[in-house]
């Protein structure tokens, strides 16, 4: 292996993708315990790494790093990240191979050339094997919370009952279970379970949270805490770290929850497992509609269903999902 004293990792976006780079950071720190590991990302995602003791310095795409690096690991591998690499003096650069041709064939012709499932975490790790570093370890993702973030979450866990965090949103419409179906799911669950529900999402997700709350029966609404748009990303992470289980779409908060080893109940709509974004090394149950000829319709999600029926989400039965969650929660002390 190369002797490395200074390493830069580049992943510019987004929440889930950056969280999934944390096993690679840990692996580099294990193999090179004396090396300085810096990270370059976009400004909105600095918080994901700010408390990570393995990261020495964090740079942004607008204020990129300068100088010399023994190794640059470009996990973004696009025009902007390559421009950052060109501005540096690096001994060696390795890159994440996105294999976009496989995504294109699966989306447009439903031809799956991925073979056996491999997580994006493992694919990130492939970039290191090029320089003789052993395959990435099989431990989970890692996120570190500040004392202030932990203190923020504390008041929501004073009552002696279980808490289910609901990450109800996603960046794209076709990755979102409809709010009215979420409301039906929660109503079914709350009939049989003494439970607190906490809604988590960004400011842009607040209208969906309002629709969900309005769709709930009056008897259920008082048991649902709506924090969408009222807390920061890492405050949401602190809530997830304390929750007993997490119900979520295929979204960044799903991967944040995985970093705390939470049991996940995951809803996949227009996406596909083949893309490699299942939760990494945490217990989960996946719910998706099998056999739809139009699925996947995109590798990132769409703003509307191209077939106008949205069966990949609408056909997921709320009561059946609620029963799985109930069966898990009743096993908890």
C-alpha positions in Angstrom: 0.0 0.0 0.0 1.0 3.6 -0.5 2.3 5.6 2.4 -0.4 8.3 3.0 -0.2 11.3 5.3 -2.9 13.5 3.9 -6.2 12.3 2.3 -9.1 14.2 0.8 -12.6 12.6 0.3 -15.0 14.4 -2.1 -18.7 13.8 -2.1 -20.7 17.0 -2.8 -24.2 15.7 -2.3 -26.6 14.6 -0.9 -27.7 13.5 2.6 -27.9 9.8 2.0 -24.9 9.6 -0.3 -22.7 11.4 2.2 -23.9 9.3 5.1 -23.0 6.2 3.1 -19.4 7.5 2.7 -18.8 7.3 6.5 -17.8 3.6 6.4 -15.1 4.5 3.9 -13.9 7.3 6.2 -13.7 4.9 9.1 -11.9 2.4 6.9 -9.3 4.9 5.8 -8.7 6.0 9.4 -8.2 2.4 10.5 -5.7 1.6 7.7 -4.0 5.0 8.1 -4.4 6.0 11.7 -1.9 8.8 11.5 -3.2 10.3 8.3 -5.1 13.6 8.1 -8.5 13.0 6.4 -10.2 16.1 4.9 -13.6 16.2 3.3 -15.1 18.4 0.5 -18.9 18.7 0.2 -21.6 21.3 -0.4 -22.4 23.8 2.4 -25.9 22.4 3.3 -24.3 19.0 4.2 -21.4 20.2 6.4 -23.5 19.3 9.6 -23.3 15.6 8.7 -19.6 15.6 9.2 -19.0 18.5 11.6 -18.8 16.3 14.7 -17.0 13.4 13.1 -13.7 12.9 15.0 -12.1 11.2 12.0 -12.4 14.2 9.8 -9.8 16.9 10.2 -11.1 19.7 8.0 -14.3 20.2 5.9 -14.2 22.2 2.7 -17.0 23.2 0.3 -17.4 23.3 -3.4 -17.5 27.1 -3.2 -14.4 27.2 -0.9 -12.5 24.1 -2.0 -9.2 22.8 -0.5 -5.9 23.9 -1.7 -2.4 22.4 -1.7 -1.0 18.9 -1.7 -2.7 15.5 -1.0 -1.2 12.1 -1.1 -4.6 10.6 -2.1 -7.9 12.1 -3.3 -10.9 9.8 -3.2 -13.5 11.4 -5.6 -16.8 9.7 -4.7 -18.8 12.3 -6.7 -17.0 11.8 -10.0 -18.7 14.6 -12.0 -17.6 17.8 -13.7 -17.4 19.8 -10.6 -15.5 17.3 -8.5 -13.0 16.7 -11.3 -12.4 20.5 -11.4 -11.7 20.5 -7.7 -9.2 17.6 -8.2 -7.5 19.4 -11.1 -6.9 22.4 -8.8 -4.9 20.2 -6.3 -1.5 18.7 -6.3 -2.3 15.0 -5.6 0.0 12.0 -5.8 -2.9 9.7 -6.6 -6.6 10.1 -7.3 -9.2 7.3 -7.3 -12.8 7.6 -8.3 -16.2 6.0 -7.7 -17.3 4.2 -10.8 -21.0 5.1 -11.2 -21.7 2.7 -14.0 -24.5 5.0 -15.3 -25.0 2.7 -18.3 -26.4 0.0 -16.0 -28.9 2.6 -14.5 -29.9 3.7 -18.0 -30.6 0.1 -19.2 -32.5 -0.8 -16.1 -34.7 2.4 -16.2 -35.3 2.4 -20.0 -35.3 -1.3 -20.9 -35.7 -3.0 -17.5 -32.4 -4.9 -18.2 -30.6 -5.6 -15.0 -26.8 -5.9 -15.4 -26.1 -5.3 -11.7 -26.1 -9.0 -10.8 -26.0 -9.8 -7.1 -26.9 -6.9 -4.8 -24.0 -4.7 -3.8 -24.5 -1.6 -1.6 -23.2 1.7 -2.8 -21.0 1.5 0.4 -19.2 -1.5 -1.1 -19.0 0.3 -4.5 -17.4 3.3 -2.8 -14.9 0.8 -1.3 -14.0 -0.6 -4.7 -12.2 2.7 -5.4 -9.7 1.9 -2.6 -9.0 -1.6 -3.7 -7.3 -0.1 -6.8 -4.5 1.1 -4.6 -4.2 -2.1 -2.6 -6.5 -1.2 0.4 -8.5 -4.1 1.6 -12.3 -4.2 1.0 -14.4 -2.0 3.3 -15.5 -3.3 6.6 -19.0 -4.6 7.3 -19.8 -2.2 10.1 -22.6 0.3 9.7 -22.6 4.0 8.9 -21.6 6.6 11.5 -22.9 10.0 12.5 -21.9 11.9 15.5 -24.2 14.2 17.4 -23.3 17.3 19.5 -24.4 17.7 23.1 -26.7 20.5 21.9 -28.4 18.2 19.4 -28.9 15.5 21.9 -30.3 18.0 24.4 -32.8 19.1 21.7 -34.2 15.6 21.4 -34.4 14.9 25.2 -37.9 16.5 25.9 -39.6 14.3 23.3 -38.7 11.2 25.1 -39.8 12.0 28.7 -43.1 10.0 28.4 -43.0 6.2 29.1 -44.1 5.0 25.7 -42.5 3.8 22.5 -41.7 6.3 19.7 -41.9 5.7 16.0 -40.2 8.3 13.8 -41.9 8.9 10.5 -39.7 10.3 7.6 -42.7 10.9 5.3 -41.0 12.9 2.6 -38.4 12.6 -0.1 -36.9 15.0 -2.7 -39.0 13.5 -5.6 -42.7 12.8 -5.7 -42.4 9.2 -6.9 -40.4 8.3 -3.8 -43.1 9.6 -1.5 -45.9 7.4 0.0 -49.0 9.6 -0.2 -49.9 11.5 3.0 -53.4 10.1 3.1 -52.0 6.6 3.0 -49.6 7.4 5.7 -52.5 8.8 7.8 -54.4 5.5 7.2 -51.3 3.5 8.2 -50.8 5.5 11.4 -54.5 5.3 12.3 -54.3 1.5 12.0 -51.2 1.4 14.1 -52.4 3.6 16.8 -55.5 1.5 17.3 -53.4 -1.3 18.6 -50.4 0.4 20.1 -49.6 2.9 22.9 -47.3 4.9 20.7 -45.9 8.4 20.0 -45.3 9.3 16.4 -42.8 12.0 15.4 -42.9 13.5 11.9 -39.6 14.5 10.5 -38.9 16.5 7.4 -37.5 19.8 6.1 -39.3 23.1 5.7 -40.1 22.2 2.1 -42.0 19.1 3.4 -44.2 21.0 5.9 -47.2 21.1 3.5 -47.2 17.3 3.2 -47.0 17.1 7.0 -50.0 19.4 7.3 -52.0 17.2 4.8 -51.0 14.1 6.8 -52.1 15.7 10.1 -55.4 16.8 8.6 -56.1 13.3 7.3 -55.7 11.7 10.7 -58.8 11.1 12.9 -59.1 13.4 15.9 -58.4 10.6 18.3 -55.0 10.0 16.7 -53.8 13.5 16.1 -52.9 14.3 19.7 -50.4 11.3 19.6 -48.5 12.7 16.6 -45.8 15.3 17.0 -45.2 17.3 13.9 -41.6 18.5 13.8 -41.4 18.9 10.0 -39.7 22.2 9.2 -39.1 23.1 12.8 -35.8 21.4 13.5 -32.4 21.2 11.8 -31.1 18.2 10.0 -28.9 17.1 12.9 -31.7 17.7 15.4 -33.8 15.4 13.3 -30.9 12.9 13.5 -31.0 13.2 17.3 -34.7 12.3 17.3 -33.9 9.3 15.1 -31.2 8.2 17.5 -33.7 8.0 20.3 -36.6 6.5 18.5 -37.6 2.8 18.8 -38.2 2.3 15.1 -38.3 4.4 11.9 -40.9 4.3 9.1 -39.5 6.0 6.0 -39.4 6.5 2.3 -36.2 5.9 0.3 -34.6 9.2 1.5 -31.6 10.7 3.2 -33.2 10.4 6.7 -33.4 6.6 6.1 -29.6 6.5 5.9 -29.2 8.8 8.9 -31.4 6.4 10.9 -29.3 3.5 9.8 -26.2 5.1 11.3 -27.8 4.6 14.7 -28.7 1.0 14.1 -32.4 1.6 14.1 -35.0 -0.9 12.9 -36.3 0.5 9.6 -39.6 0.0 7.8 -38.7 1.2 4.3 -41.2 2.0 1.4 -39.7 1.9 -2.1 -41.8 3.4 -4.9 -40.3 4.2 -8.3 -36.8 3.1 -7.3 -35.0 -0.3 -7.4 -32.9 -2.3 -5.0 -30.4 -2.8 -7.7 -29.2 0.8 -7.5 -27.6 -0.1 -4.2 -29.3 2.2 -1.7 -30.9 -0.2 0.7 -30.0 0.6 4.4 -26.4 -0.4 5.2 -26.0 -3.0 8.0 -29.0 -2.2 10.1 -32.2 -4.3 10.5 -34.9 -3.3 8.1 -38.1 -4.5 6.3 -38.7 -3.5 2.7 -42.1 -2.9 1.3 -42.4 -2.5 -2.5 -44.8 -3.6 -5.3 -43.3 -6.5 -7.2 -43.7 -7.1 -10.9 -44.7 -3.6 -12.1 -43.5 -3.4 -15.8 -42.9 0.4 -15.3 -40.6 0.1 -12.3 -38.1 1.6 -11.9 -39.0 4.7 -13.9 -36.0 6.6 -12.7 -32.8 6.1 -10.7 -33.4 9.2 -8.7 -37.2 9.8 -8.7 -39.6 11.9 -10.7 -41.9 14.8 -10.0 -44.9 12.8 -11.2 -45.8 9.3 -12.2 -45.2 8.9 -15.9 -48.1 6.4 -16.1 -50.4 8.5 -14.0 -51.4 5.6 -11.8 -48.6 5.7 -9.2 -49.2 2.0 -8.4 -45.7 1.6 -7.0 -46.9 3.5 -3.9 -50.7 3.4 -4.1 -50.7 -0.4 -4.1 -48.8 -0.7 -0.8 -51.5 -1.5 1.7 -51.4 0.7 4.9 -52.8 -1.9 7.2 -50.4 -4.6 6.2 -47.4 -2.3 6.8 -48.9 -1.3 10.2 -49.2 -4.9 11.2 -45.5 -5.5 10.6 -44.6 -2.5 12.7 -46.9 -3.6 15.4 -45.4 -7.1 15.5 -42.0 -5.6 15.9 -42.9 -3.0 18.6 -44.7 -5.5 20.8 -41.5 -7.5 21.1 -39.7 -4.5 22.6 -39.5 -4.2 26.4 
